[in-house]
Amino acid sequence: MTQRSHLGAVLRKLRRGRDIEQTEIAAHLGVAVQTVSTWERTTHPRAGDLALMLAYYGATPDQRREAMDAAHQDTVSASAD
């Protein structure tokens, strides 16, 4: 069973809070919609893509920190498995 991504949950919450569809952010980043879906469920985007996503979503400094904390939590969880 694949573990859910804490970062993915944060990214999904930010995207939905701005009423942005996965197709819109995928087009902005030049990736497939399935890639965005996967980032929101199980894997992490590359650092550059993450920065672009957070900027596109208009993430506040606190929201950016929340995303970084979630990414760290995913990393710790994965290394414990």
C-alpha positions as CSV (number, residue, x, y, z in Angstrom):
1,M,0.0,0.0,0.0
2,T,1.3,3.4,-0.9
3,Q,1.6,6.0,1.8
4,R,-0.3,9.3,1.3
5,S,1.9,12.4,1.0
6,H,1.6,15.1,3.7
7,L,3.0,17.6,1.2
8,G,0.4,16.4,-1.4
9,A,-2.4,17.2,1.0
10,V,-1.0,20.7,1.5
11,L,-0.7,21.3,-2.2
12,R,-4.2,20.0,-2.8
13,K,-5.6,22.3,-0.1
14,L,-3.8,25.3,-1.6
15,R,-5.0,24.5,-5.1
16,R,-8.6,24.0,-4.1
17,G,-8.5,27.0,-1.9
18,R,-7.7,29.1,-5.0
19,D,-10.3,27.3,-7.1
20,I,-7.6,26.1,-9.5
21,E,-8.0,22.9,-11.5
22,Q,-5.3,20.3,-11.9
23,T,-5.4,21.0,-15.6
24,E,-4.5,24.6,-15.0
25,I,-1.5,24.0,-12.8
26,A,-0.3,21.2,-15.1
27,A,-0.4,23.5,-18.1
28,H,1.4,26.3,-16.2
29,L,4.2,23.8,-15.2
30,G,4.2,22.0,-18.6
31,V,3.5,18.6,-17.1
32,A,0.7,16.0,-17.5
33,V,-2.4,16.3,-15.3
34,Q,-1.6,12.8,-14.0
35,T,1.7,14.2,-12.7
36,V,-0.1,16.8,-10.7
37,S,-2.5,14.2,-9.4
38,T,0.4,11.9,-8.4
39,W,2.1,14.8,-6.6
40,E,-1.0,15.4,-4.6
41,R,-1.3,11.8,-3.6
42,T,2.0,10.0,-3.2
43,T,5.2,11.6,-4.6
44,H,6.9,15.0,-4.4
45,P,7.5,17.5,-7.2
46,R,11.0,18.6,-7.9
47,A,12.1,21.6,-5.9
48,G,11.7,23.9,-8.8
49,D,8.2,22.7,-9.7
50,L,7.3,23.0,-6.0
51,A,8.5,26.6,-5.9
52,L,6.5,27.4,-9.0
53,M,3.4,25.8,-7.7
54,L,3.6,27.6,-4.4
55,A,4.1,30.9,-6.2
56,Y,1.2,30.2,-8.7
57,Y,-1.1,29.4,-5.7
58,G,0.0,32.7,-4.0
59,A,1.1,30.8,-1.0
60,T,1.9,33.0,2.1
61,P,5.1,32.5,4.0
62,D,3.2,30.5,6.6
63,Q,1.8,28.3,3.8
64,R,5.2,27.8,2.3
65,R,6.5,26.8,5.7
66,E,3.6,24.3,6.1
67,A,4.6,22.8,2.7
68,M,8.2,22.5,3.7
69,D,7.3,20.9,7.1
70,A,5.0,18.5,5.3
71,A,7.8,17.5,2.9
72,H,10.1,16.9,5.8
73,Q,7.5,14.8,7.6
74,D,7.1,12.7,4.4
75,T,10.9,12.2,4.3
76,V,11.1,11.2,7.9
77,S,8.1,8.8,7.5
78,A,9.7,7.2,4.4
79,S,13.1,6.7,6.1
80,A,11.3,5.0,9.1
81,D,9.7,2.4,6.8
